[in-house]
Amino acid sequence: MRKHIILTTLLVIFLLFSFHGALWGAFRTGLPFDPDWYVDEEIGKIVQGFNQGYFKCRVPYGGYNAITENQKILDSWGYKARPIQEIKHLLPEPQYNMYADPDVWGTFRISETAWEPVKPRGAMWEKFMAQTEKNKKEVYLDENNWLRDYHYGIPFPDLDEKDPKIAVKLIWNYFKRYQDNDRVVCLDFSTKERRGVEKHNLCLSKRLQFSGRTRNDNVTVKGRYKPNPLNLDFVFASPFVAPYNLRGTICLYYRFNDPDKGDDMWIYIPSIRRVRRMSTAQHQDRIAGGGDFTWDNTEGFEGNVTRFNWVYVGRKEMLLPIISHSHTYYNIDAYLNGMDHYYQRRNAYIIKAVYKNPINMTEMILFLDPLFFAASYSIDLDLKGREWIVQLITQGRDKHWFYTMYNDYAIDVLRRHSTRAQFAYSGSEDYRMDDLTMDNLMRKYLAR
């Protein structure tokens, strides 16, 4: 009887830690968990639809990665941990200023883990890196700084800081970083203004890569999608499903593999029941729904290489959330999210994307990991050269080491206005071109 009671008690404790976000957070870090931080299923209680239907939290396509999910914490700074001032030199200044002022922006914690133990990275990664080695002799930039003879892998693994084109090569490494052939991201855009008013826009982000396809399938030939009569580089669509006044709004974005051909942007507007082409001048505008992300700065950077002058800033040791874990964090009483993730100490590359024709912004500063080339931080400057929009992008990894996303924020630090992107799921659904045409998207997500 006693043995039965002990086993039952242990089972109950296990279930509590497994399915209750706050308890899981305390167990994972070994530190007190801020009661205002909500995790995964808890978010569904305050964001209607986040864990329902399209927004149900699901396992990534490749499955959870046990190595990345269970890293050993070396040290922690911020909420109920060591003073955040100790790592000021390891963070971008605007991000540090927010974390150091919890009374204004909210509580935050950074937990450092070791870099080297986080491997092996699997057969898909080995295939990707084998092609990366071949790219040293095959891939090049043309006179327009456009990528040529590329299939998959990192385009430019050997980087020389004295190379006048190193910044351009780094941004191509960013675009062609290790990722799956396609992905769907189910997310909640939570927008909060200075007066405390908050709104939620629920949408899907569907993306299809036409090059850089590491995983073999029946439309992939040597890393490229076939057929590709439009000569596309990638396409993504963002259908909104909530709230009602946005439901059915569908944004569709085409990037062509051609430096002389601008991006193509379309939007279906339910209120007029019409598809409208968006102006190329709107790249610097905020995306639909009134958030703080622009068309050019999602995930740190989404602009067209040809619209910018590229400046190499240098390298700096930083704490980057490049191999985090698969939990979404959210605080309804503050402006931040992504609290309490895993960070690793990395010698980051820093580059500037300077607009040739500034409209709302003059430049974007990106902080790139030296192996995965993802942008963990982004700082956008306004027309007066002031730090305007700052971003954090945390990265997870599935069993194949393809990246998955769980928390982003874009914060307008000048007017204290934030948009936090909580991701319920990120991974492949084996999309084909027909899945991302406006006609098919309208049939599936049409609201009225």
N, C-alpha and C positions, 0 to 999 in steps of 0.2 A: 504493500500500500504506500509506504513511504517513498519507494522508488518511483511509483506512478506519479505521486505529487510533485517530486523533483523534476521529472521529465516534462510534466504538464507546465510547470512554472517556467522552465527553460524555453519551451515552445512559445509561450505567451510573450516572454521577453523578446525572443527573436522576431516574432511577428510585429511587435510594437516598433522595434528599431527598423524593421524592413519597410513598413508601410506608413509610418508617421513621420512627416518631413522634419519637424523640429527635433524629434528624438534622433533621427538619422543624422542630422547635421551635427548634433552634439557628440554623437558616437564617432562620426567620421573625423572630426577635428580634435576631439578631446577637450574642447573649450566650451564655455557657456554659449548657448544659442540665443541670439536676440529674439525676443518674442514677437517683434514686428516683422521678422523675415518669414516669408511664406515660401513653401517649396512644393513644386509639382501639383499633387492632388489638392493641396491646400489652396492653391491659386484658383482652382476650379470652383471653390466655394464663394469667391468674391468676384471672379470674372466669368460671367455666365457664358458657357459654351467652350471655355478653355479646355476642359476635359470631356467634351461631348462631341459626338459626330466627328467632323473633320479635325477637331482639335484635341482628340483623345491622345494622351501621352502613350507612345508606343516604343518598342525596342527599335534601335537603329537597324537599317537594312542588314548590316553585317553582324549584328548582335553586339551587346555590351562588351567592352574590352576590360577584362579582369585586372590587367596590369595597370591601366590608367585609372580605373575606378578605386583602387586600393593602394594609393601611394602613401609612403611614410612621410609625415609632416616633420620637417626639420626645425622650423620656427614660424611664428605667426605674429603679425602686426595689425593694429587697429582695435576693433571692438573687443574688450576684455582680454587683450593680448599685449604685446610689447608696443611702446610708443611708435606711432607711424613716422615720427620725425627721424627715426633711425634709418629709414630707407628712402629718405627724400631724394638722394642721389641716384636711386634705382628706378625712379618713376618720372614720367613727363611732368613738368611743373604744374600745368593746369589741373591734371588729375590729382596730383599730390595736394594741391590747395583745397580741393573739395574734400578729400579724405581726411585732411587735417582740421576740417571745420564741420564736425558732425551735427552741431546745433542748427546749421543752415541746410546742409545737404543730406544728412542722415548717416547712420552708422555703416561701417565698411570694415572688412577684414581681408588680409592677404596672407595666405599660407604657403610657405615655400617648400617645395619638394626637390629632390635631387634629379638631375637630368640623366646621367648615365644609366641608372638602373631601369629606366623606362624603355625597355626593349626585350625581346626581339620584335621586329615590326612585320614579319610575315612574308609570304611568297609574293603577294601583289606588290609590296614595297620593293622587294628585290628585283622584280621585273621592271618596275618604274626606274629604279636606280641603274639597272643595266642599260636601259635606253638613254638615260641621262649621260652615261659615259660615251655613248655613240654620238650624242648631240654636240660634244666638244668639236667634232670634225665636220658635222653636217649642217648645223643650224647657224644662221647669220642674220644680221640686220641689213635691210636695203637702205637706199639713200633717204627714204622717208622714216627711217627708224622702225620699219615694220618687220615683223617676224617672218622668216622664210625657211623653207625646207624642214618645218617642224611637224612631228607626229604626236609624241607624248614624252613624258619625262621633263626634268628641269631643262629649260633651253640653254642657260648659261651657268653651268656649275662652277667654272673657274672664273673668278672675278678679281680684277686688278684695280685697286683703289686709284691708280694713276690713269686708268682708262677714261678718256673723256665721255664715253658712252656708258659708264657703269650704272648711272641712275636709270637709264632707259632699259638696260639689261635686267636690272633688279625689278622693275615694274612688270616686265614680261615674265620673269620668274614668279612674281606674285600671281599674275593671271593664270599661269600654267602650273600652279602648285599642285601638290598631290591631293586629288579629290576623285570622287566617283564620276561616272559618265553623266549622271543626271541626279537631280535631287528634288525633293519636296520638303518645304519647311512650313509647318503649321504654327502660326504665331499670333501673339496679341501685342499690338502697338498701344502701350499705355502712355498717354500724354498728360503731363501735369504742369500747370502754370503757377506763377508766383503767388496768386491768391489761393492756391490749393485746389482749384477746380481740376477734376480729372475726367478723362474719357478714354474709352477702349475701342479700338478698331481691330476686328478679327479678320485675318486674311490668310491666304496661302501664297507661298512663293515657289513657283515651279521653274526649274532651270534645266536646260539641255545643252551639253557641250558638243560641239562639232569637231573639235580637235582636243588633244590631251586626254583621250579615252583609254585608260589603262586596262580596264576590265573587258574581256572579250565577250561579244554577243553577236547576233546575226546581222547587225548593221554596222559593225566596227571592222574596218580594214586598216591594219597598221596604225591604230590610234586615231583614225579619222572616221567620222560618220559618212556612210555611203548609202544612197546617193545624196548629193548636196548641190542641187542645181542653182541655188541662190548664192552659193559660196558664203555661207554663214560661219561665223566663229562661235557664237552662242546665241541663245534666245531664252528670255525668261518672261513669265507671266505672273501677274498678281491679282487674282480675283478676290474681291472682298465679300464676306458673308455676313458681317454684322458691323455696326448697327444697321437698322432698316434703311436709313437715308443713304447709306453707302452700299448696301447689299446689291450685288449684281454689277457693280463697277469693276471693269476688267482693264488692267494696264498690260500692254504687250510691247516688248522691247526687243529689237533685232540689232545685233552687232555683226557686221560683215567682215570677212577676212580680206579687206581691201582698204588701204589707207586713203584712197581717193573717193571712197563712198561713205557718207556719214551714217550715223545710226538712224534707225527707223523706229519711231515711237507712236503707238496707237492707243486709244482709250475708248471703251464702250461706256456711254453715259446713259443709265437706265431712265432718267427723268425725261430725256428727249428721244430715247430709243434709237440712238444713232451711234455709229462708230466715227470717231474723229481722229485725224492725224494731229499729233502734237508737234509744236515747233522745236527745232533743234536748239533754239535759244532757251528752252526750258530745262536744260540739263542742270543748271545751277539752282533751279527752283526746288522747293520742298515737294516730296512725293504726295500722292493723294491722301487726304485725311487730316491734313494740317499738322503733321509731325515735324521733327527736327532733322530727319534724314533728307538729303537731296538725291536726285537721280545720279549724281556723280560721286557721292560719298558712302553709299551703302557698303557694309562690310569693310569700311575703311576707305575703299576706292573702287569706283565702277566706271570712271570716265574713259573716254577714248584717248589713246596714247597721243594721237596727232593733234589734239587740242591743247597740249601743254608743252612748256619748256621744262626740262628735267634737270634738277640740281642735286648733286651728291653732297650730303652734309658730313657724313662720317660714320663711325661706329661708336657704340657706347654699351657698357654692361648695364643690363636692365632686368627687372623681374617681369616676365611675360607669361600670361595665362595661355600658353600654347598647347599644353597637355593638361587640360582640366578634367572635370568629371561631368557626369550626365545629369545634373540637377539645375533646374531653373530657380533663381532667387528673385524675390520681389518684395518691396516694402511700400505699402499703400500710404504711409505717412511721410515719405521722403522722396528724393529725386533719383536715387541710385538703384541699380540692380547689379547682379553678378557678384554679390558679396560672398566672401568665404570660399573662393575657388582655389584650386591649386595653381601656383606660379612656379616657373623655373628661371634660374639665373642664366641669361643668354647675352651674347655679344651682338646686339642688334645692329642692323643697318638702318640709317636714317636718311631719307630722301625727301625732296620737295617737288610737288607738282605745281608749277606756276602757270596760271591761266594766260593764254595768248590774248584772249578777249574776255576780260573779267566783266561780269554783270552783277553778281551778288558777292562773289568771293575773289580773292586775289591768289591764294595758294592753299595747298593742303600739305601737311607734314605727316609722313608715314613712318612707322617704326616696324620693321620687318624682321622676322626670325631668320637666322642665317642658314637654316636647313629646310624648314617648311615654307618659308617666305610668306607666311600669312601676316597680315597687319593686326597686331594686338591693340595698338593705339593709333588714333588719327586726330590731328588738330587742324581746324580750318580757320583761315583768317578772313576778316571782312574787308570791305573796300578801303577802310582806313588803316588796314594792317593790324587790327586788334584780334586777339584770340577770341573766336566767336563760338564755334561748335566743336566740342571735344567728344571723342568716342572711346569706348572700351569694347573690344570684341573678344570673348572667351572662346576657346576651341576645345572640343572633345575629340575622341578617336574611337571608331568602332573596331571590330575584331580584325578587319583588313587594314586598319590604320587610316582609312579614309576619314576626313575630318567631319565632325558633326558640330552644330552650333546650338548653344543653349541660352546665352545672355549677350545682348548688345545694349548699349545706351548711346544716345546722341543728345548732348545737353548744350543748350544755348546759355552760356555762362553770363552773357551780357544782360539778358532779361530774366534769368532764372526760370527757364522753361525746358522741360526734359521730355524725351520720348524714349521709353524703354521697350525693347523688343524681347518678349519672353517666347522662347521656342519650345514647343511641345514635342517636336520630333524633327529629325533631319536625316535624310538618307535617300537612296535610290528607289524609284518605282519603275525602272526600265521604260522611260518615256521614249516615244517616237515623235517625229515631226508633226504627224497628224494630231497628236494629243495637245499640241500647243498652237493650234490655229485658232483665230478668233471665232470662227463658226462653231468649232467643237467646244470651246470654252463657254460661249454664250449658251449653247444647248444645255451644258452641265450646270452653269451657275446663274442662269438668267433669273432675275428676281421679279420683274414686272414689265 
